[in-house]
Amino acid sequence: MPADPRVLEFETGASPRATVIVLHGLGADASDFAPFVHEIDLAPAGPVRWVFPNAPQLPVTINGGYVMPAWFDIHPDRGHEDEAGLRRAQASIDALLAREAARGVPAGRTVLGGFSQGCAVALLAGLRYPERLAGILGMSGYLPLAATLAAERSAANQRTPIFLAHGSQDDIVAPARAIASRELLQSLGYAVEWHDYPMGHAVCLEEVRDLQAWLCRVLSE
């Protein structure tokens, strides 16, 4: 299958046995989390394909309509969610997961995750995906379209491990919003591994280490 020019990829060895997909945040690009390839040692899981997709260029309302890489639009009123944009993002991730399966890595050997906006899309798509994923990871984000999750969630991913991490000083995605997302997931019976760190809207070394331990665990099961 030919490479997708919108996706940045790295393989840690021949014939990858697992895939980790990481979605960047608003205004960033596919290279944002490429350092994970060298910072996170997944040798116990065997050869891994790291996949970093680029979000489309969209006008973002909260930024005055400025066009930038965005998975969906954001309004100043956080209660007004861009459902159409979120659904488009979900469909694009579904296609990416299907592409990995076609290349020999099934959903059960794939972890889907992201940061901030990317976290929102990973939770949206992962919890509704019809095949069980190896894991879902979210950094500094929240659960979008929360009111529809109970009706739309996939039974296949009811027991999928979920890693959520957030900065206690985050001034972009309020910690309370992330905690509410965690609590809703737990109330629906999901197994959430929660981490918080004394930082803002960022990623810290301790988080990377915790993420490595979690990824090794879910990809070695």
C-alpha positions as CSV (number, residue, x, y, z in Angstrom):
1,M,0.0,0.0,0.0
2,P,1.5,3.4,-1.0
3,A,2.5,5.9,1.7
4,D,0.0,8.6,2.6
5,P,1.8,12.0,2.2
6,R,-0.3,13.5,5.0
7,V,1.1,11.0,7.5
8,L,4.6,10.9,9.0
9,E,5.7,7.3,9.9
10,F,8.7,5.6,11.5
11,E,9.3,1.9,12.0
12,T,11.6,0.6,14.7
13,G,12.3,-2.6,12.8
14,A,11.2,-4.7,9.8
15,S,7.6,-6.1,9.7
16,P,6.1,-4.1,12.6
17,R,4.0,-6.1,15.0
18,A,2.3,-3.2,16.5
19,T,1.3,0.4,15.7
20,V,1.0,3.5,17.8
21,I,-1.0,6.4,16.3
22,V,-0.5,9.8,17.9
23,L,-2.6,12.8,16.9
24,H,-1.1,16.3,17.4
25,G,-2.9,19.3,19.0
26,L,-4.4,22.5,17.5
27,G,-1.9,24.4,15.3
28,A,0.8,21.8,15.5
29,D,1.7,19.1,12.9
30,A,2.7,15.5,12.5
31,S,6.3,16.2,13.6
32,D,5.2,17.4,17.0
33,F,5.4,14.0,18.7
34,A,8.0,12.4,16.4
35,P,10.6,12.5,19.2
36,F,8.5,9.8,20.9
37,V,10.1,7.3,18.5
38,H,13.5,7.8,20.3
39,E,12.2,8.7,23.7
40,I,9.9,5.7,24.2
41,D,11.5,2.3,24.2
42,L,9.0,-0.3,23.1
43,A,11.5,-3.1,22.4
44,P,9.5,-5.6,24.6
45,A,6.6,-5.2,22.1
46,G,8.8,-6.0,19.1
47,P,9.0,-3.8,16.0
48,V,6.6,-0.9,16.1
49,R,5.2,1.4,13.5
50,W,4.7,5.0,14.8
51,V,2.1,6.9,12.8
52,F,1.7,10.7,13.1
53,P,-1.1,12.1,10.9
54,N,-1.5,15.7,9.9
55,A,-4.8,17.4,10.7
56,P,-6.5,19.3,7.8
57,Q,-6.2,23.1,7.5
58,L,-9.4,24.6,9.0
59,P,-10.6,28.1,10.1
60,V,-10.8,28.1,13.9
61,T,-13.5,30.3,15.3
62,I,-11.8,30.8,18.7
63,N,-8.7,32.1,16.9
64,G,-10.6,34.6,14.9
65,G,-11.3,32.3,11.9
66,Y,-7.5,31.9,11.3
67,V,-6.8,28.9,9.1
68,M,-4.5,26.4,10.9
69,P,-4.0,22.6,11.4
70,A,-7.1,21.5,13.3
71,W,-9.0,18.3,13.7
72,F,-12.2,20.3,14.3
73,D,-13.4,23.8,15.0
74,I,-13.4,25.3,18.5
75,H,-15.9,28.0,19.6
76,P,-15.4,30.5,22.5
77,D,-18.4,28.8,24.1
78,R,-17.0,25.4,25.0
79,G,-20.5,24.1,25.3
80,H,-20.9,24.6,21.5
81,E,-19.1,21.6,20.0
82,D,-18.4,21.2,16.3
83,E,-20.1,17.9,15.9
84,A,-19.8,17.8,12.1
85,G,-16.1,18.5,12.3
86,L,-15.7,15.9,15.1
87,R,-17.5,13.3,13.0
88,R,-15.3,14.0,10.0
89,A,-12.2,13.6,12.2
90,Q,-13.6,10.3,13.5
91,A,-14.1,9.0,10.0
92,S,-10.6,9.9,9.0
93,I,-9.2,8.0,12.0
94,D,-11.4,5.0,11.2
95,A,-9.9,5.0,7.8
96,L,-6.4,5.2,9.2
97,L,-7.1,2.2,11.5
98,A,-8.4,0.3,8.5
99,R,-5.3,1.2,6.6
100,E,-3.1,-0.3,9.4
101,A,-5.1,-3.5,9.3
102,A,-4.7,-3.7,5.6
103,R,-0.9,-3.4,6.1
104,G,-0.9,-6.3,8.6
105,V,-1.4,-4.7,12.0
106,P,-4.9,-5.4,13.3
107,A,-6.8,-3.1,15.7
108,G,-5.9,-5.4,18.6
109,R,-2.2,-4.5,18.1
110,T,-2.8,-0.8,17.6
111,V,-2.8,2.0,20.2
112,L,-4.7,5.2,19.3
113,G,-3.8,8.4,21.1
114,G,-3.3,12.1,21.0
115,F,-2.6,15.5,22.7
116,S,-5.2,18.2,23.4
117,Q,-7.4,18.3,20.3
118,G,-5.8,15.0,19.2
119,C,-6.7,13.5,22.6
120,A,-10.4,14.5,22.0
121,V,-10.4,12.8,18.6
122,A,-8.6,9.7,19.9
123,L,-11.2,9.3,22.6
124,L,-14.1,10.0,20.2
125,A,-13.0,7.6,17.6
126,G,-11.4,4.9,19.8
127,L,-14.4,4.4,22.1
128,R,-16.7,4.0,19.1
129,Y,-14.4,1.9,16.9
130,P,-16.1,-1.5,16.1
131,E,-13.0,-3.6,16.7
132,R,-11.0,-3.8,20.0
133,L,-7.9,-1.6,20.1
134,A,-4.8,-2.5,22.2
135,G,-5.2,0.8,24.0
136,I,-6.4,4.4,23.9
137,L,-4.2,7.2,25.3
138,G,-5.0,10.8,25.9
139,M,-2.7,13.7,26.9
140,S,-4.0,17.1,28.1
141,G,-7.4,16.7,26.5
142,Y,-11.0,15.8,27.2
143,L,-13.9,13.6,26.0
144,P,-15.9,15.3,23.3
145,L,-19.6,14.6,22.5
146,A,-19.8,13.1,26.0
147,A,-23.6,13.0,26.0
148,T,-23.7,10.5,23.1
149,L,-21.0,8.1,24.3
150,A,-23.3,5.8,26.3
151,A,-25.5,5.2,23.2
152,E,-22.7,5.1,20.6
153,R,-19.8,3.3,22.4
154,S,-18.5,0.1,21.0
155,A,-18.9,-3.1,23.1
156,A,-15.6,-4.2,21.5
157,N,-13.7,-1.4,23.3
158,Q,-15.5,-1.6,26.7
159,R,-12.5,-3.2,28.3
160,T,-9.7,-1.5,26.3
161,P,-7.1,0.1,28.6
162,I,-7.2,3.9,28.7
163,F,-4.3,6.1,29.7
164,L,-5.1,9.7,30.6
165,A,-2.6,12.3,31.6
166,H,-3.0,16.0,32.4
167,G,-1.2,19.0,33.8
168,S,-2.6,20.3,37.1
169,Q,-1.7,23.9,35.9
170,D,-3.2,23.5,32.4
171,D,-4.7,26.9,31.4
172,I,-5.8,25.7,27.9
173,V,-7.8,22.6,28.8
174,A,-8.9,23.1,32.4
175,P,-8.0,20.2,34.7
176,A,-11.6,20.1,35.9
177,R,-12.7,19.3,32.3
178,A,-10.3,16.4,32.1
179,I,-11.3,15.1,35.5
180,A,-15.0,15.2,34.5
181,S,-14.1,13.2,31.4
182,R,-12.3,10.6,33.5
183,E,-15.1,10.3,35.9
184,L,-17.7,9.9,33.1
185,L,-15.6,7.1,31.6
186,Q,-15.2,5.4,34.9
187,S,-18.9,5.6,35.5
188,L,-19.5,3.8,32.2
189,G,-17.1,1.0,33.4
190,Y,-13.9,1.9,31.5
191,A,-10.6,1.1,33.0
192,V,-8.8,4.4,33.2
193,E,-5.2,4.8,34.3
194,W,-5.0,8.5,35.4
195,H,-1.9,10.6,35.8
196,D,-1.5,14.3,36.7
197,Y,1.7,16.3,36.8
198,P,2.6,19.8,38.1
199,M,2.8,21.4,34.6
200,G,0.7,23.4,32.2
201,H,-0.5,22.4,28.7
202,A,2.6,20.3,27.9
203,V,4.3,16.9,28.2
204,C,6.9,16.2,30.8
205,L,9.6,13.6,31.2
206,E,7.8,11.8,34.0
207,E,4.7,11.5,31.7
208,V,6.8,10.0,28.9
209,R,8.2,7.4,31.3
210,D,4.7,6.5,32.6
211,L,3.5,6.3,29.0
212,Q,6.3,4.0,28.0
213,A,5.5,1.6,30.9
214,W,1.8,1.6,29.9
215,L,2.5,1.1,26.2
216,C,4.9,-1.8,26.9
217,R,2.2,-3.4,29.1
218,V,-0.7,-3.1,26.7
219,L,1.4,-4.1,23.6
220,S,2.9,-7.1,25.4
221,E,-0.4,-8.6,26.5
